C-alpha cells in the first residue's frame, strides 16, 4: 500500500481487504477443488478476491 499516498485511502483499503479477502488456506482449497474436477469438466476461469494478509 506504500504506492497510495493518501493515508485515509490506505486505511480504507486495509480495512476492505481484511473484511472481504480470502485467507491463504481458502485460496488453496479453491485451486485444489478446480484441479480435482473430472477431466471432461471445463473450468474457464476462477475469480477470487485478494488474500487477507497483513499489509
C-alpha positions in Angstrom: 0.0 0.0 0.0 3.0 2.3 0.0 2.2 3.4 -3.5 -1.0 5.1 -2.1 0.0 8.4 -0.6 -3.3 9.3 1.0 -3.4 7.7 4.5 -7.2 7.7 4.6 -7.3 5.7 1.4 -4.6 3.4 2.7 -6.6 2.7 5.9 -9.8 2.1 3.9 -8.1 -0.4 1.6 -6.6 -2.3 4.6 -10.0 -2.5 6.2 -11.6 -3.6 3.0 -9.1 -6.4 2.2 -9.3 -7.5 5.9 -13.1 -7.9 5.6 -13.5 -9.5 2.2 -10.2 -11.1 1.4 -9.7 -14.8 1.2 -7.4 -16.5 3.6 -4.4 -18.2 2.0 -6.0 -21.6 3.1 -9.3 -20.8 1.4 -7.4 -19.9 -1.8 -5.5 -23.2 -1.7 -8.8 -25.1 -1.3 -10.3 -23.2 -4.2 -7.4 -24.2 -6.5 -7.5 -27.8 -5.2 -11.2 -28.0 -5.9 -10.7 -26.8 -9.5 -7.9 -29.3 -10.1 -9.9 -32.2 -8.6 -12.7 -31.9 -11.1 -13.2 -34.6 -13.8 -11.1 -34.2 -16.9 -14.1 -33.5 -19.1 -15.2 -30.6 -16.8 -14.0 -27.3 -18.3 -13.1 -24.6 -15.8 -12.6 -21.4 -17.9 -11.7 -19.1 -15.1 -11.6 -18.8 -11.3 -12.4 -15.4 -9.7 -11.1 -14.6 -6.3 -10.6 -11.6 -4.1 -7.2 -10.6 -2.7 -5.9 -12.8 0.0 -6.3 -11.5 3.6 -2.9 -10.6 4.9 -1.1 -8.1 6.9 -0.3 -5.0 4.8 
